[in-house]
Amino acid sequence: MVGWAMNGSFHIKPKVPAHRVVNRNGMLSGKAHFATPTLMQELLEKEKIKIENDTIVDFEKKFWDPAKELAL
């Protein structure tokens, strides 16, 4: 469901950082929906996120858990 919502977000302003949406294992599962096959990775790497084999390195350290932040 998140993927479908993100797919329609390209025309929304301000821009939604869709490149930050990865699957639960840190894999770049949505990369096929970007303008080029490498754009998602390039955008993450500009933010100093290391990628290997289409997966975020040390994903558990980068993962944002909204339940913790919102104290749910």
Z-matrix of the N, CA and C atoms (Angstrom, degrees):
N
C 1 1.441
C 2 1.515 1 112.11
N 3 1.299 2 116.99 1 -38.05
C 4 1.460 3 119.94 2 178.70
C 5 1.521 4 109.54 3 -60.92
N 6 1.326 5 115.96 4 -41.42
C 7 1.458 6 120.22 5 179.94
C 8 1.515 7 112.77 6 -59.30
N 9 1.327 8 116.75 7 -42.35
C 10 1.465 9 120.02 8 179.08
C 11 1.522 10 110.57 9 -65.49
N 12 1.309 11 117.72 10 -39.79
C 13 1.466 12 120.95 11 178.48
C 14 1.522 13 110.57 12 -64.96
N 15 1.320 14 116.30 13 -42.89
C 16 1.459 15 120.37 14 -179.85
C 17 1.523 16 111.16 15 -67.35
N 18 1.308 17 117.23 16 -34.23
C 19 1.460 18 121.44 17 -179.36
C 20 1.529 19 111.37 18 -59.66
N 21 1.306 20 116.85 19 -32.42
C 22 1.454 21 120.41 20 179.90
C 23 1.514 22 114.10 21 -93.06
N 24 1.311 23 118.08 22 6.26
C 25 1.466 24 121.51 23 -173.22
C 26 1.522 25 114.62 24 -92.46
N 27 1.321 26 118.45 25 -1.21
C 28 1.462 27 120.14 26 -173.45
C 29 1.525 28 113.43 27 -67.79
N 30 1.318 29 118.10 28 -18.68
C 31 1.458 30 120.90 29 -178.26
C 32 1.527 31 112.30 30 -101.63
N 33 1.319 32 117.22 31 0.19
C 34 1.465 33 122.08 32 -178.44
C 35 1.528 34 109.58 33 -81.99
N 36 1.333 35 115.59 34 141.52
C 37 1.463 36 120.24 35 174.82
C 38 1.517 37 107.60 36 -122.46
N 39 1.317 38 120.32 37 136.12
C 40 1.461 39 124.54 38 -1.29
C 41 1.522 40 111.06 39 -68.09
N 42 1.319 41 114.85 40 160.80
C 43 1.464 42 120.29 41 -177.02
C 44 1.524 43 111.26 42 -61.87
N 45 1.309 44 115.19 43 138.14
C 46 1.461 45 122.37 44 176.50
C 47 1.529 46 106.95 45 -85.92
N 48 1.341 47 118.95 46 130.37
C 49 1.470 48 120.54 47 -178.59
C 50 1.530 49 111.77 48 -75.43
N 51 1.314 50 116.31 49 68.33
C 52 1.468 51 122.04 50 -175.24
C 53 1.523 52 112.71 51 -59.87
N 54 1.328 53 117.09 52 -26.82
C 55 1.467 54 119.66 53 -179.31
C 56 1.529 55 111.98 54 -65.01
N 57 1.315 56 117.61 55 -16.43
C 58 1.467 57 121.05 56 179.48
C 59 1.526 58 113.00 57 -85.54
N 60 1.304 59 117.23 58 -6.78
C 61 1.466 60 120.98 59 -179.11
C 62 1.520 61 109.06 60 -88.95
N 63 1.325 62 115.26 61 109.85
C 64 1.465 63 122.15 62 179.86
C 65 1.529 64 107.92 63 -122.85
N 66 1.320 65 116.97 64 171.13
C 67 1.466 66 117.75 65 -179.67
C 68 1.529 67 110.74 66 -77.10
N 69 1.306 68 116.69 67 178.62
C 70 1.476 69 121.63 68 -173.27
C 71 1.518 70 113.88 69 -64.76
N 72 1.335 71 116.98 70 -13.24
C 73 1.463 72 121.32 71 178.21
C 74 1.521 73 112.43 72 -103.57
N 75 1.324 74 116.98 73 3.44
C 76 1.460 75 120.67 74 -179.84
C 77 1.518 76 113.70 75 85.54
N 78 1.329 77 117.20 76 12.07
C 79 1.466 78 120.34 77 179.65
C 80 1.529 79 110.43 78 -83.31
N 81 1.322 80 115.64 79 145.70
C 82 1.457 81 121.86 80 179.50
C 83 1.526 82 109.60 81 -80.99
N 84 1.294 83 116.20 82 64.03
C 85 1.465 84 121.84 83 -173.29
C 86 1.526 85 113.18 84 -70.27
N 87 1.317 86 118.81 85 -17.60
C 88 1.462 87 121.45 86 -179.61
C 89 1.508 88 114.49 87 -98.91
N 90 1.324 89 117.68 88 8.81
C 91 1.465 90 120.47 89 -173.15
C 92 1.522 91 113.92 90 -61.53
N 93 1.317 92 118.19 91 -25.21
C 94 1.467 93 121.38 92 -179.44
C 95 1.527 94 112.16 93 -68.46
N 96 1.321 95 117.24 94 -14.79
C 97 1.460 96 121.16 95 -177.21
C 98 1.525 97 113.12 96 -93.68
N 99 1.328 98 116.92 97 5.76
C 100 1.460 99 121.26 98 178.00
C 101 1.526 100 109.59 99 -97.07
N 102 1.313 101 116.18 100 166.35
C 103 1.468 102 121.57 101 -174.91
C 104 1.524 103 113.19 102 -58.49
N 105 1.322 104 116.96 103 -34.31
C 106 1.468 105 121.28 104 176.42
C 107 1.524 106 107.99 105 -131.72
N 108 1.331 107 117.96 106 158.43
C 109 1.469 108 120.80 107 -178.59
C 110 1.530 109 114.35 108 -62.80
N 111 1.336 110 117.33 109 -19.29
C 112 1.464 111 120.16 110 -176.81
C 113 1.527 112 113.57 111 -108.60
N 114 1.320 113 117.90 112 -2.34
C 115 1.469 114 120.22 113 -173.90
C 116 1.521 115 113.08 114 -61.61
N 117 1.315 116 118.61 115 -42.27
C 118 1.467 117 121.09 116 -179.76
C 119 1.526 118 110.23 117 -58.75
N 120 1.314 119 116.65 118 -47.22
C 121 1.462 120 120.94 119 179.15
C 122 1.526 121 110.84 120 -63.89
N 123 1.315 122 117.68 121 -42.96
C 124 1.465 123 121.25 122 179.79
C 125 1.524 124 111.16 123 -59.50
N 126 1.314 125 117.30 124 -42.81
C 127 1.464 126 120.97 125 179.90
C 128 1.528 127 111.26 126 -65.56
N 129 1.324 128 117.09 127 -40.55
C 130 1.467 129 120.35 128 177.48
C 131 1.523 130 110.89 129 -66.29
N 132 1.314 131 116.84 130 -41.02
C 133 1.465 132 120.23 131 -179.87
C 134 1.524 133 111.54 132 -65.83
N 135 1.325 134 118.42 133 -30.75
C 136 1.467 135 121.23 134 174.55
C 137 1.523 136 111.03 135 -63.85
N 138 1.338 137 116.16 136 -24.03
C 139 1.467 138 121.80 137 177.91
C 140 1.528 139 111.41 138 -95.28
N 141 1.322 140 115.99 139 16.40
C 142 1.480 141 123.15 140 177.03
C 143 1.524 142 112.71 141 68.23
N 144 1.331 143 117.59 142 28.30
C 145 1.460 144 122.36 143 175.45
C 146 1.521 145 107.34 144 -95.90
N 147 1.322 146 116.84 145 124.13
C 148 1.461 147 121.11 146 -179.27
C 149 1.527 148 109.49 147 -86.98
N 150 1.333 149 115.30 148 133.83
C 151 1.461 150 122.33 149 -178.39
C 152 1.524 151 108.96 150 -121.50
N 153 1.323 152 116.51 151 133.99
C 154 1.466 153 122.50 152 172.69
C 155 1.520 154 107.89 153 -136.07
N 156 1.322 155 116.21 154 130.05
C 157 1.471 156 121.65 155 179.16
C 158 1.529 157 111.81 156 52.74
N 159 1.326 158 115.66 157 45.04
C 160 1.471 159 122.23 158 178.67
C 161 1.525 160 113.65 159 60.90
N 162 1.341 161 116.96 160 26.54
C 163 1.464 162 121.72 161 -179.83
C 164 1.525 163 109.37 162 -134.95
N 165 1.326 164 116.83 163 140.89
C 166 1.459 165 121.73 164 177.80
C 167 1.523 166 109.39 165 -70.47
N 168 1.328 167 115.67 166 127.00
C 169 1.462 168 121.61 167 177.02
C 170 1.530 169 107.86 168 -72.81
N 171 1.328 170 117.08 169 137.42
C 172 1.473 171 122.93 170 -178.59
C 173 1.532 172 111.29 171 56.90
N 174 1.324 173 115.56 172 43.37
C 175 1.466 174 120.67 173 -177.04
C 176 1.523 175 112.34 174 -55.62
N 177 1.323 176 117.27 175 -38.21
C 178 1.467 177 119.86 176 -178.07
C 179 1.528 178 111.75 177 -60.72
N 180 1.336 179 118.16 178 -24.83
C 181 1.464 180 121.38 179 177.65
C 182 1.527 181 111.86 180 -83.86
N 183 1.318 182 117.32 181 -23.01
C 184 1.465 183 122.23 182 -177.92
C 185 1.528 184 112.71 183 -95.28
N 186 1.322 185 116.66 184 -19.88
C 187 1.465 186 122.41 185 -174.21
C 188 1.520 187 111.43 186 -60.25
N 189 1.318 188 115.93 187 131.76
C 190 1.457 189 121.80 188 175.91
C 191 1.515 190 108.30 189 -101.52
N 192 1.305 191 116.29 190 119.74
C 193 1.460 192 121.65 191 179.23
C 194 1.524 193 108.36 192 -105.06
N 195 1.329 194 117.51 193 103.21
C 196 1.464 195 119.28 194 -177.60
C 197 1.522 196 113.20 195 -61.87
N 198 1.318 197 117.98 196 -28.40
C 199 1.465 198 120.30 197 179.60
C 200 1.527 199 110.97 198 -62.61
N 201 1.331 200 116.55 199 -37.09
C 202 1.473 201 119.49 200 178.16
C 203 1.525 202 110.73 201 -70.56
N 204 1.328 203 116.24 202 -44.11
C 205 1.459 204 119.99 203 -177.91
C 206 1.528 205 111.87 204 -66.20
N 207 1.317 206 116.06 205 -36.74
C 208 1.458 207 120.47 206 -178.62
C 209 1.522 208 112.59 207 -91.06
N 210 1.333 209 116.20 208 2.64
C 211 1.465 210 123.06 209 179.71
C 212 1.525 211 111.78 210 54.07
N 213 1.319 212 115.55 211 49.07
C 214 1.473 213 120.42 212 178.56
C 215 1.509 214 110.98 213 -89.39
